[in-house]
Amino acid sequence: MILTFTSNFICYFDPFEILGSKEVGIALFVSGGLFFVYVLLYLRSGFFGETAPKLDFLITTRPYRFCRHPQYLSFIIMILGFDLMFGSVVGIVFTFTLSIPSTLYRARVEDRLLRKKFGKEWENYVEKVGFLFPKLKKVNIKKPALEHQ
């Protein structure tokens, strides 16, 4: 969270500017924010607290049926949107070198804690659902048999 505020501060005072990025940034920031609120409302009391899981059951529905960490994905989208909204080159560099790696680290720690708490149920979930993005399912396309003429 501290990294977020630092990134916001950097964006505001960054002398460099990415031209034409304001509208894209606003769209990312708003859509990431709306997604974040959706995840927050869906998790309710399970959202607040430390990295250790607070709930006694594994959530695998709604946003969690697509990816295991939608709240971190929405956070990354918001931060990138903020950087682009201000057209901040330094902010984007900061986001990619510090904010995103620290967010991914926290998500990995959470994965380990969830694996420890939920065991096989967690393993089955991980097989089906991607870390930050949906898993692409393999499509088995059968090639037509060559006909002998």
DSSP file (Angstrom, degrees, kcal/mol; ACC not computed):
  #  RESIDUE AA STRUCTURE BP1 BP2  ACC     N-H-->O    O-->H-N    N-H-->O    O-->H-N    TCO  KAPPA ALPHA  PHI   PSI    X-CA   Y-CA   Z-CA
    1    1 A M     >        0   0    0      0, 0.0     4,-1.7     0, 0.0     3,-0.2   0.000 360.0 360.0 360.0 -38.9    0.0    0.0    0.0
    2    2 A I  H  >  +     0   0    0      1,-0.2     4,-2.2     2,-0.2     5,-0.2   0.885 360.0  56.5 -62.3 -37.9    2.9    2.4    0.8
    3    3 A L  H  > S+     0   0    0      1,-0.2     4,-2.6     2,-0.2    -1,-0.2   0.859 103.1  55.7 -61.7 -34.5    4.3    1.7   -2.7
    4    4 A T  H  > S+     0   0    0      2,-0.2     4,-2.5     1,-0.2    -1,-0.2   0.935 108.4  45.7 -63.1 -47.4    1.0    2.8   -4.2
    5    5 A F  H  X S+     0   0    0     -4,-1.7     4,-2.2     2,-0.2    -1,-0.2   0.874 112.6  51.4 -65.6 -36.4    1.1    6.2   -2.4
    6    6 A T  H  X S+     0   0    0     -4,-2.2     4,-2.6     2,-0.2    -1,-0.2   0.922 109.9  49.6 -65.0 -43.3    4.7    6.6   -3.4
    7    7 A S  H  X S+     0   0    0     -4,-2.6     4,-2.7     1,-0.2    -2,-0.2   0.910 110.1  50.9 -61.1 -42.9    3.8    5.8   -7.0
    8    8 A N  H  X S+     0   0    0     -4,-2.5     4,-1.7     2,-0.2    -1,-0.2   0.905 111.2  48.6 -60.9 -41.7    1.0    8.4   -6.9
    9    9 A F  H  X S+     0   0    0     -4,-2.2     4,-1.4     2,-0.2    -2,-0.2   0.918 111.4  49.6 -63.8 -45.1    3.4   11.0   -5.5
   10   10 A I  H  X S+     0   0    0     -4,-2.6     4,-1.0     1,-0.2     3,-0.3   0.921 108.6  53.2 -61.1 -44.9    5.9   10.2   -8.2
   11   11 A C  H >< S+     0   0    0     -4,-2.7     3,-0.5     1,-0.2    -1,-0.2   0.885 106.0  53.5 -58.5 -39.7    3.3   10.5  -11.0
   12   12 A Y  H 3< S+     0   0    0     -4,-1.7    -1,-0.2     1,-0.2    -2,-0.2   0.865 119.0  32.6 -66.4 -36.0    2.2   13.9   -9.8
   13   13 A F  H 3< S+     0   0    0     -4,-1.4    -1,-0.2    -3,-0.3    -2,-0.2   0.341  83.9 127.3-104.8   6.3    5.7   15.4   -9.9
   14   14 A D    <<  -     0   0    0     -4,-1.0    -3,-0.0    -3,-0.5    -4,-0.0  -0.487  46.8-156.6 -67.1 124.5    7.2   13.4  -12.8
   15   15 A P  S    S+     0   0    0      0, 0.0     2,-0.2     0, 0.0    -1,-0.2   0.703  72.1  79.6 -76.1 -18.4    8.7   15.9  -15.4
   16   16 A F        -     0   0    0      2,-0.0     2,-0.4    -3,-0.0    73,-0.2  -0.562  65.4-163.2 -88.5 154.3    8.3   13.4  -18.2
   17   17 A E        -     0   0    0     -2,-0.2     2,-0.7    71,-0.2    71,-0.2  -0.996  20.1-142.5-143.5 136.3    5.0   12.8  -19.9
   18   18 A I    >   -     0   0    0     69,-1.6     3,-1.1    -2,-0.4     4,-0.2  -0.866  34.4-132.8 -92.9 114.4    3.5   10.1  -22.2
   19   19 A L  T 3  S+     0   0    0     -2,-0.7    68,-0.0     1,-0.2    -2,-0.0  -0.410  80.4  12.5 -72.1 142.1    1.4   12.0  -24.7
   20   20 A G  T 3  S+     0   0    0     -2,-0.1     4,-0.4     1,-0.1    -1,-0.2   0.590  93.2 108.3  75.5  12.2   -2.1   10.7  -25.4
   21   21 A S    <>  +     0   0    0     -3,-1.1     4,-2.8     1,-0.1     5,-0.2   0.558  49.3  88.3 -97.4  -7.5   -2.2    8.3  -22.4
   22   22 A K  H  > S+     0   0    0      1,-0.2     4,-2.6     2,-0.2     5,-0.2   0.919  90.0  44.8 -60.0 -48.3   -4.7   10.2  -20.3
   23   23 A E  H  > S+     0   0    0      2,-0.2     4,-2.3     1,-0.2    -1,-0.2   0.900 115.0  48.0 -65.4 -41.7   -7.9    8.7  -21.7
   24   24 A V  H  > S+     0   0    0     -4,-0.4     4,-2.6     2,-0.2    -1,-0.2   0.917 112.6  50.8 -63.2 -42.8   -6.5    5.2  -21.6
   25   25 A G  H  X S+     0   0    0     -4,-2.8     4,-3.0    59,-0.3    60,-0.3   0.909 109.3  49.2 -61.4 -44.1   -5.3    5.8  -18.0
   26   26 A I  H  X S+     0   0    0     -4,-2.6     4,-2.8     2,-0.2     5,-0.3   0.926 111.5  49.9 -62.0 -44.1   -8.7    7.0  -16.9
   27   27 A A  H  X S+     0   0    0     -4,-2.3     4,-2.5     1,-0.2     5,-0.2   0.920 114.5  44.1 -61.8 -44.2  -10.4    4.0  -18.5
   28   28 A L  H  X S+     0   0    0     -4,-2.6     4,-2.9     2,-0.2     5,-0.3   0.925 114.3  49.5 -65.7 -44.4   -8.0    1.6  -16.8
   29   29 A F  H  X S+     0   0    0     -4,-3.0     4,-2.2    -5,-0.2    -2,-0.2   0.931 115.4  42.6 -61.9 -46.6   -8.2    3.4  -13.5
   30   30 A V  H  X S+     0   0    0     -4,-2.8     4,-2.6    -5,-0.2     5,-0.2   0.936 117.2  45.6 -67.1 -46.8  -12.0    3.4  -13.4
   31   31 A S  H  X S+     0   0    0     -4,-2.5     4,-2.3    -5,-0.3    -2,-0.2   0.908 115.0  48.0 -66.2 -39.7  -12.5   -0.1  -14.7
   32   32 A G  H  X S+     0   0    0     -4,-2.9     4,-2.3    -5,-0.2    -1,-0.2   0.896 112.5  50.0 -63.5 -39.7   -9.9   -1.4  -12.3
   33   33 A G  H  X S+     0   0    0     -4,-2.2     4,-2.3    -5,-0.3    -2,-0.2   0.904 110.8  48.0 -65.4 -42.3  -11.5    0.5   -9.5
   34   34 A L  H  X S+     0   0    0     -4,-2.6     4,-2.2     2,-0.2    -2,-0.2   0.905 112.9  48.6 -65.0 -41.2  -15.0   -0.9  -10.3
   35   35 A F  H  X S+     0   0    0     -4,-2.3     4,-2.4    -5,-0.2    -2,-0.2   0.898 110.1  52.4 -64.2 -40.6  -13.6   -4.4  -10.5
   36   36 A F  H  X S+     0   0    0     -4,-2.3     4,-2.6     2,-0.2    -2,-0.2   0.916 109.9  47.9 -60.9 -45.1  -11.8   -3.9   -7.1
   37   37 A V  H  X S+     0   0    0     -4,-2.3     4,-2.8     2,-0.2     5,-0.2   0.896 109.9  53.4 -64.3 -40.2  -15.1   -2.7   -5.5
   38   38 A Y  H  X S+     0   0    0     -4,-2.2     4,-2.1     2,-0.2    -2,-0.2   0.937 111.8  44.4 -59.0 -47.6  -16.9   -5.8   -7.0
   39   39 A V  H  X S+     0   0    0     -4,-2.4     4,-2.6     2,-0.2     5,-0.3   0.916 113.0  52.4 -63.8 -42.4  -14.3   -8.1   -5.5
   40   40 A L  H  X S+     0   0    0     -4,-2.6     4,-2.3     1,-0.2     7,-0.2   0.925 111.8  44.9 -59.4 -46.4  -14.4   -6.3   -2.2
   41   41 A L  H  < S+     0   0    0     -4,-2.8    -1,-0.2     1,-0.2    -2,-0.2   0.838 113.0  52.0 -68.0 -32.5  -18.2   -6.5   -2.0
   42   42 A Y  H  < S+     0   0    0     -4,-2.1    -2,-0.2    -5,-0.2    -1,-0.2   0.913 116.6  37.5 -70.4 -42.1  -18.1  -10.2   -3.0
   43   43 A L  H >< S+     0   0    0     -4,-2.6     3,-2.1     1,-0.2    -2,-0.2   0.827  82.3 167.7 -78.3 -32.2  -15.5  -11.2   -0.3
   44   44 A R  G >X S+     0   0    0     -4,-2.3     3,-1.8    -5,-0.3     4,-0.7  -0.338  73.5   8.3  51.8-118.0  -16.9   -8.9    2.4
   45   45 A S  G 34 S+     0   0    0      1,-0.3    -1,-0.3     2,-0.2     3,-0.1   0.726 125.6  65.5 -67.2 -20.7  -15.2   -9.9    5.7
   46   46 A G  G <4 S+     0   0    0     -3,-2.1     8,-0.3     1,-0.2    -1,-0.3   0.651  94.6  61.7 -72.9 -13.9  -12.8  -12.2    4.0
   47   47 A F  T <4 S+     0   0    0     -3,-1.8    -1,-0.2    -7,-0.2    -2,-0.2   0.896  90.8  71.3 -79.9 -42.0  -11.2   -9.3    2.2
   48   48 A F  S  < S+     0   0    0     -4,-0.7     2,-0.3    -3,-0.1     6,-0.1  -0.426  80.0  40.5 -80.9 149.8   -9.9   -7.4    5.2
   49   49 A G  S    S-     0   0    0     -2,-0.1    -3,-0.0     4,-0.0     2,-0.0  -0.797  90.6 -27.1 120.9-160.3   -7.0   -8.5    7.3
   50   50 A E        -     0   0    0     -2,-0.3     4,-0.1     2,-0.1     0, 0.0  -0.126  68.7 -90.1 -86.1-176.5   -3.7  -10.1    6.8
   51   51 A T  S    S+     0   0    0      2,-0.1     3,-0.1     3,-0.0    -1,-0.1   0.819  99.2  96.1 -67.2 -31.0   -2.5  -12.4    4.1
   52   52 A A  S    S-     0   0    0      1,-0.1    -2,-0.1    61,-0.1     2,-0.1  -0.353  91.9-100.0 -61.8 137.7   -3.6  -15.5    6.0
   53   53 A P        -     0   0    0      0, 0.0    -1,-0.1     0, 0.0    -2,-0.1  -0.362  32.6-169.1 -63.1 134.7   -7.0  -16.7    4.9
   54   54 A K        +     0   0    0     -8,-0.3     2,-0.2    -4,-0.1    -8,-0.1   0.716  61.3  79.7 -94.9 -25.4   -9.8  -15.6    7.3
   55   55 A L  S    S-     0   0    0     -9,-0.2     4,-0.0     2,-0.1     0, 0.0  -0.487  71.7-139.2 -87.1 155.5  -12.6  -17.7    5.9
   56   56 A D  S    S+     0   0    0     -2,-0.2     2,-0.3     2,-0.1    -1,-0.1   0.285  85.1  56.4 -94.5   9.4  -13.1  -21.4    6.7
   57   57 A F  S    S-     0   0    0      2,-0.0     2,-0.5     0, 0.0    -2,-0.1  -0.976  86.3-111.1-139.6 154.1  -14.1  -22.2    3.1
   58   58 A L        -     0   0    0     -2,-0.3     2,-0.6    60,-0.1    -2,-0.1  -0.716  26.0-140.0 -87.9 127.0  -12.5  -21.7   -0.3
   59   59 A I        +     0   0    0     -2,-0.5   -16,-0.0     1,-0.1    -1,-0.0  -0.778  37.1 153.3 -89.7 121.4  -14.1  -19.2   -2.6
   60   60 A T        +     0   0    0     -2,-0.6     2,-0.2     5,-0.0    -1,-0.1   0.192  43.4  89.1-132.3  14.2  -14.1  -20.4   -6.2
   61   61 A T  S >  S+     0   0    0      3,-0.1     3,-2.2     4,-0.1     5,-0.1  -0.566  79.5   4.4-112.7 176.3  -17.1  -18.6   -7.7
   62   62 A R  G >  S+     0   0    0      1,-0.3     3,-1.8     2,-0.2     4,-0.4  -0.266 136.8   2.4  47.7-121.2  -17.8  -15.3   -9.4
   63   63 A P  G >> S+     0   0    0      0, 0.0     4,-1.4     0, 0.0     3,-1.0   0.802 132.2  61.7 -64.7 -22.6  -14.5  -13.4  -10.0
   64   64 A Y  G <4 S+     0   0    0     -3,-2.2    -2,-0.2     1,-0.2    -3,-0.1   0.479  88.4  68.8 -82.2  -2.2  -12.6  -16.4   -8.4
   65   65 A R  G <4 S+     0   0    0     -3,-1.8    -1,-0.2     1,-0.1     3,-0.1   0.649 106.6  40.5 -85.3 -14.2  -13.8  -18.8  -11.1
   66   66 A F  T <4 S+     0   0    0     -3,-1.0    64,-0.8    -4,-0.4    69,-0.3   0.812 130.1   1.1 -98.5 -40.6  -11.6  -16.9  -13.6
   67   67 A C  B  <  -a  130   0A   0     -4,-1.4    -1,-0.4    62,-0.2    64,-0.2  -0.991  59.5-128.4-149.8 154.9   -8.5  -16.2  -11.6
   68   68 A R  S    S+     0   0    0     62,-2.6    64,-0.2    -2,-0.3    63,-0.2   0.718 104.4  35.7 -77.5 -20.6   -7.2  -16.9   -8.1
   69   69 A H     >  +     0   0    0     62,-1.4     4,-2.0    61,-0.2     3,-0.3  -0.455  60.3 151.0-133.4  63.0   -6.3  -13.2   -7.3
   70   70 A P  H  > S+     0   0    0      0, 0.0     4,-2.6     0, 0.0     5,-0.2   0.827  75.6  59.4 -65.2 -29.1   -8.8  -10.9   -8.9
   71   71 A Q  H  > S+     0   0    0      2,-0.2     4,-1.8     1,-0.2     5,-0.1   0.897 108.0  44.8 -66.4 -37.9   -8.2   -8.3   -6.2
   72   72 A Y  H  > S+     0   0    0     -3,-0.3     4,-2.4     2,-0.2    -1,-0.2   0.876 112.2  52.5 -72.4 -36.6   -4.5   -8.1   -7.0
   73   73 A L  H  X S+     0   0    0     -4,-2.0     4,-2.4     2,-0.2    -2,-0.2   0.932 110.1  47.8 -61.9 -45.4   -5.3   -7.9  -10.8
   74   74 A S  H  X S+     0   0    0     -4,-2.6     4,-2.4     1,-0.2    -1,-0.2   0.880 110.3  53.0 -64.1 -36.9   -7.7   -5.0  -10.2
   75   75 A F  H  X S+     0   0    0     -4,-1.8     4,-2.5     2,-0.2    -1,-0.2   0.928 109.5  48.0 -62.6 -45.8   -5.0   -3.3   -8.1
   76   76 A I  H  X S+     0   0    0     -4,-2.4     4,-2.5     1,-0.2     5,-0.2   0.910 111.3  50.6 -62.3 -42.7   -2.4   -3.6  -10.9
   77   77 A I  H  X S+     0   0    0     -4,-2.4     4,-2.3     1,-0.2    -1,-0.2   0.916 111.4  48.7 -61.5 -43.0   -4.9   -2.3  -13.5
   78   78 A M  H  X S+     0   0    0     -4,-2.4     4,-2.6     2,-0.2    -2,-0.2   0.927 111.7  48.2 -63.2 -45.1   -5.7    0.7  -11.2
   79   79 A I  H  X S+     0   0    0     -4,-2.5     4,-2.4     2,-0.2    -2,-0.2   0.922 113.1  47.1 -64.6 -44.2   -2.1    1.6  -10.6
   80   80 A L  H  X S+     0   0    0     -4,-2.5     4,-2.5     1,-0.2    -1,-0.2   0.903 112.2  51.7 -63.0 -39.3   -1.2    1.3  -14.3
   81   81 A G  H  X S+     0   0    0     -4,-2.3     4,-2.7    -5,-0.2    -2,-0.2   0.909 108.8  50.3 -61.5 -42.2   -4.2    3.4  -15.1
   82   82 A F  H  X S+     0   0    0     -4,-2.6     4,-1.7     2,-0.2    -2,-0.2   0.925 110.4  49.7 -61.8 -45.2   -3.1    6.0  -12.6
   83   83 A D  H  <>S+     0   0    0     -4,-2.4     5,-2.6     1,-0.2     4,-0.4   0.927 115.3  43.1 -59.1 -45.9    0.4    6.1  -14.1
   84   84 A L  H ><5S+     0   0    0     -4,-2.5     3,-0.6     3,-0.2   -59,-0.3   0.855 106.3  61.7 -70.5 -34.3   -1.1    6.6  -17.6
   85   85 A M  H 3<5S+     0   0    0     -4,-2.7    -1,-0.2     1,-0.3    -2,-0.2   0.884 113.8  36.0 -58.1 -38.7   -3.6    9.1  -16.5
   86   86 A F  T 3<5S-     0   0    0     -4,-1.7    -1,-0.3    -5,-0.2    -2,-0.2   0.455 108.8-126.9 -92.7  -1.8   -0.8   11.3  -15.4
   87   87 A G  T < 5 +     0   0    0     -3,-0.6   -69,-1.6    -4,-0.4     2,-0.7   0.848  48.1 169.6  62.6  34.5    1.4   10.3  -18.4
   88   88 A S     >< -     0   0    0     -5,-2.6     4,-1.8   -71,-0.2    -1,-0.2  -0.717  28.2-178.2 -93.3 111.8    4.2    9.4  -15.9
   89   89 A V  H  > S+     0   0    0     -2,-0.7     4,-2.4   -73,-0.2     5,-0.2   0.925  91.1  49.2 -66.3 -46.0    7.1    7.5  -17.3
   90   90 A V  H  > S+     0   0    0      1,-0.2     4,-2.7     2,-0.2    -1,-0.2   0.884 109.3  53.4 -62.5 -39.1    8.8    7.4  -13.9
   91   91 A G  H  > S+     0   0    0      2,-0.2     4,-2.6     1,-0.2    -1,-0.2   0.903 108.9  48.4 -62.4 -42.0    5.5    6.1  -12.4
   92   92 A I  H  X S+     0   0    0     -4,-1.8     4,-2.6     2,-0.2     5,-0.2   0.918 112.0  49.0 -65.4 -43.4    5.3    3.3  -14.9
   93   93 A V  H  X S+     0   0    0     -4,-2.4     4,-2.1     2,-0.2     5,-0.2   0.932 112.9  48.1 -60.3 -45.5    8.9    2.3  -14.2
   94   94 A F  H  X>S+     0   0    0     -4,-2.7     4,-2.6     1,-0.2     5,-1.4   0.909 111.3  50.7 -60.8 -43.8    8.2    2.4  -10.5
   95   95 A T  I  <>S+     0   0    0     -4,-2.6     5,-3.1     1,-0.2    -2,-0.2   0.918 114.2  43.0 -61.6 -45.1    5.1    0.3  -10.9
   96   96 A F  I  <5S+     0   0    0     -4,-2.6    -1,-0.2     1,-0.2    -2,-0.2   0.781 121.0  40.2 -75.2 -26.1    6.8   -2.4  -13.0
   97   97 A T  I  <5S+     0   0    0     -4,-2.1    -2,-0.2    -5,-0.2    -1,-0.2   0.774 136.1   4.4 -93.5 -26.8    9.9   -2.5  -10.8
   98   98 A L  I  X5S+     0   0    0     -4,-2.6     4,-2.2    -5,-0.2     5,-0.2   0.734 123.9  48.4-123.3 -52.9    8.4   -2.3   -7.3
   99   99 A S  I  ><S+     0   0    0     -5,-1.4     4,-2.1     2,-0.2    -3,-0.2   0.948 115.3  41.4 -64.8 -51.4    4.6   -2.2   -7.1
  100  100 A I  H  ><S+     0   0    0     -5,-3.1     4,-2.8     1,-0.2     5,-0.2   0.941 115.5  49.4 -65.9 -47.3    3.8   -5.2   -9.4
  101  101 A P  H  > S+     0   0    0      0, 0.0     4,-2.2     0, 0.0    -1,-0.2   0.903 112.8  48.0 -59.1 -38.3    6.6   -7.4   -8.0
  102  102 A S  H  X S+     0   0    0     -4,-2.2     4,-2.0     2,-0.2    -2,-0.2   0.874 112.1  49.6 -69.9 -34.2    5.5   -6.7   -4.4
  103  103 A T  H  X S+     0   0    0     -4,-2.1     4,-2.1    -5,-0.2    -1,-0.2   0.912 111.8  48.1 -67.0 -43.4    1.9   -7.4   -5.3
  104  104 A L  H  X S+     0   0    0     -4,-2.8     4,-2.2     2,-0.2    -2,-0.2   0.878 109.7  53.5 -65.4 -37.6    2.9  -10.7   -7.0
  105  105 A Y  H  X S+     0   0    0     -4,-2.2     4,-2.3    -5,-0.2    -1,-0.2   0.935 109.0  48.4 -61.0 -46.3    5.0  -11.7   -4.0
  106  106 A R  H  X S+     0   0    0     -4,-2.0     4,-2.3     1,-0.2    -2,-0.2   0.894 110.4  51.6 -62.3 -39.7    2.0  -11.1   -1.7
  107  107 A A  H  X S+     0   0    0     -4,-2.1     4,-2.3     2,-0.2    -1,-0.2   0.886 109.4  50.1 -64.8 -38.6   -0.2  -13.2   -4.0
  108  108 A R  H  X S+     0   0    0     -4,-2.2     4,-2.2     2,-0.2    -2,-0.2   0.898 109.6  50.6 -66.8 -39.7    2.3  -16.1   -3.9
  109  109 A V  H  X S+     0   0    0     -4,-2.3     4,-2.1     1,-0.2    -2,-0.2   0.924 110.6  50.0 -61.0 -43.6    2.5  -15.9   -0.1
  110  110 A E  H  X S+     0   0    0     -4,-2.3     4,-2.6     1,-0.2    -2,-0.2   0.896 107.3  54.4 -61.8 -40.9   -1.3  -16.1    0.0
  111  111 A D  H  X S+     0   0    0     -4,-2.3     4,-2.6     1,-0.2    -1,-0.2   0.927 108.0  49.3 -58.2 -45.4   -1.2  -19.1   -2.4
  112  112 A R  H  X S+     0   0    0     -4,-2.2     4,-2.2     1,-0.2    -1,-0.2   0.910 112.2  47.9 -61.4 -42.2    1.1  -20.9    0.0
  113  113 A L  H  X S+     0   0    0     -4,-2.1     4,-2.1     2,-0.2    -1,-0.2   0.886 112.5  48.5 -66.6 -38.8   -1.1  -20.2    3.0
  114  114 A L  H  X S+     0   0    0     -4,-2.6     4,-3.0     2,-0.2     5,-0.4   0.887 110.1  52.0 -67.8 -38.9   -4.3  -21.3    1.1
  115  115 A R  H  X S+     0   0    0     -4,-2.6     4,-2.0    -5,-0.2    -2,-0.2   0.919 111.2  48.0 -61.5 -43.1   -2.5  -24.5    0.0
  116  116 A K  H  < S+     0   0    0     -4,-2.2    -2,-0.2    -5,-0.2    -1,-0.2   0.892 117.8  40.9 -64.9 -40.2   -1.6  -25.2    3.6
  117  117 A K  H  < S+     0   0    0     -4,-2.1    -2,-0.2    -5,-0.1    -1,-0.2   0.884 127.8  27.2 -77.7 -39.6   -5.2  -24.5    4.8
  118  118 A F  H >< S+     0   0    0     -4,-3.0     3,-1.5     1,-0.2     4,-0.4   0.542  81.0 179.5-108.4  -8.0   -7.2  -26.2    2.1
  119  119 A G  T 3X  +     0   0    0     -4,-2.0     4,-2.1    -5,-0.4     3,-0.5  -0.154  70.0  11.6  53.5-122.4   -4.9  -28.9    0.8
  120  120 A K  H 3> S+     0   0    0      1,-0.3     4,-2.5     2,-0.2    -1,-0.3   0.831 126.6  58.5 -62.1 -35.4   -6.4  -31.0   -2.0
  121  121 A E  H <> S+     0   0    0     -3,-1.5     4,-1.7     1,-0.2    -1,-0.3   0.913 109.0  46.1 -60.6 -41.2   -9.3  -28.7   -2.5
  122  122 A W  H  > S+     0   0    0     -3,-0.5     4,-2.7    -4,-0.4    -2,-0.2   0.915 110.1  53.3 -66.5 -43.7   -6.8  -25.9   -3.3
  123  123 A E  H  X S+     0   0    0     -4,-2.1     4,-1.7     1,-0.2    -2,-0.2   0.904 109.2  48.9 -59.4 -42.6   -4.8  -28.1   -5.6
  124  124 A N  H  X S+     0   0    0     -4,-2.5     4,-0.9     1,-0.2    -1,-0.2   0.895 111.7  49.8 -63.3 -40.2   -7.9  -29.0   -7.6
  125  125 A Y  H >X S+     0   0    0     -4,-1.7     4,-2.2    -5,-0.2     3,-0.7   0.913 108.2  52.6 -63.9 -44.2   -8.8  -25.3   -7.8
  126  126 A V  H 3< S+     0   0    0     -4,-2.7    -1,-0.2     1,-0.2    -2,-0.2   0.842 103.2  58.6 -62.7 -34.8   -5.2  -24.3   -9.0
  127  127 A E  H 3< S+     0   0    0     -4,-1.7    -1,-0.2    -5,-0.2    -2,-0.2   0.818 116.7  33.4 -63.1 -30.3   -5.4  -26.9  -11.8
  128  128 A K  H << S+     0   0    0     -4,-0.9     2,-0.4    -3,-0.7     7,-0.3   0.750 114.7  56.0 -97.4 -28.1   -8.5  -25.2  -13.2
  129  129 A V  S  < S-     0   0    0     -4,-2.2   -62,-0.2    -5,-0.1    -1,-0.1  -0.904  75.2-126.3-121.7 135.4   -8.0  -21.5  -12.5
  130  130 A G  B     -a   67   0A   0    -64,-0.8   -62,-2.6    -2,-0.4   -61,-0.2  -0.211  22.1-115.4 -74.5 166.0   -5.1  -19.2  -13.4
  131  131 A F  S    S-     0   0    0    -64,-0.2   -62,-1.4   -63,-0.2   -63,-0.2   0.987 100.2 -15.6 -66.1 -64.7   -3.0  -17.1  -11.0
  132  132 A L  S    S+     0   0    0      1,-0.2    -1,-0.1   -64,-0.2    -2,-0.1   0.614 136.6  41.7-113.2 -23.8   -3.9  -13.6  -12.3
  133  133 A F  S    S-     0   0    0      1,-0.0   -65,-0.2    -4,-0.0    -1,-0.2  -0.888  95.9 -88.5-125.2 154.2   -5.5  -14.4  -15.7
  134  134 A P        -     0   0    0      0, 0.0     2,-0.3     0, 0.0   -67,-0.1  -0.293  47.0-111.1 -59.1 144.2   -7.8  -17.2  -16.8
  135  135 A K        -     0   0    0     -7,-0.3     2,-0.5   -69,-0.3    -5,-0.1  -0.570  27.5-124.1 -74.3 138.5   -6.1  -20.3  -17.9
  136  136 A L        -     0   0    0     -2,-0.3     2,-0.3    -3,-0.1    -1,-0.1  -0.741  25.5-133.0 -83.8 127.2   -6.4  -21.0  -21.5
  137  137 A K        -     0   0    0     -2,-0.5     2,-0.3     1,-0.1    -9,-0.0  -0.588  19.6-113.7 -82.5 140.6   -7.9  -24.4  -22.1
  138  138 A K        -     0   0    0     -2,-0.3     2,-0.6     1,-0.0    -1,-0.1  -0.558  26.5-146.3 -72.9 132.6   -6.3  -26.7  -24.6
  139  139 A V        -     0   0    0     -2,-0.3     2,-1.0     2,-0.0    -1,-0.0  -0.896   4.2-146.7-103.2 120.9   -8.5  -27.3  -27.6
  140  140 A N        -     0   0    0     -2,-0.6     2,-0.7     2,-0.0    -2,-0.0  -0.766  17.0-172.4 -88.9 106.0   -8.2  -30.7  -29.1
  141  141 A I        -     0   0    0     -2,-1.0     2,-0.5     0, 0.0    -2,-0.0  -0.879  14.4-144.7-101.2 117.2   -8.7  -30.3  -32.7
  142  142 A K        -     0   0    0     -2,-0.7     3,-0.0     1,-0.0    -2,-0.0  -0.673  12.5-133.2 -83.6 129.3   -8.9  -33.7  -34.4
  143  143 A K        -     0   0    0     -2,-0.5     2,-0.1     1,-0.1     3,-0.1  -0.623  29.0-107.9 -79.4 137.3   -7.4  -33.7  -37.9
  144  144 A P        -     0   0    0      0, 0.0     2,-0.1     0, 0.0    -1,-0.1  -0.382  38.2-105.2 -65.0 141.6   -9.6  -35.4  -40.4
  145  145 A A        -     0   0    0      1,-0.1     2,-0.4    -2,-0.1    -3,-0.0  -0.431  35.3-112.6 -66.7 137.5   -8.4  -38.7  -41.5
  146  146 A L        -     0   0    0     -2,-0.1     2,-0.4    -3,-0.1    -1,-0.1  -0.563  30.1-134.7 -73.0 130.0   -6.8  -38.7  -44.9
  147  147 A E        -     0   0    0     -2,-0.4     2,-0.5    -3,-0.0    -1,-0.1  -0.679  12.8-128.8 -87.2 137.8   -8.9  -40.7  -47.3
  148  148 A H              0   0    0     -2,-0.4    -1,-0.0     1,-0.1     0, 0.0  -0.712 360.0 360.0 -84.7 131.0   -7.2  -43.1  -49.6
  149  149 A Q              0   0    0     -2,-0.5    -1,-0.1     0, 0.0    -2,-0.0   0.417 360.0 360.0-110.9 360.0   -8.1  -42.6  -53.2
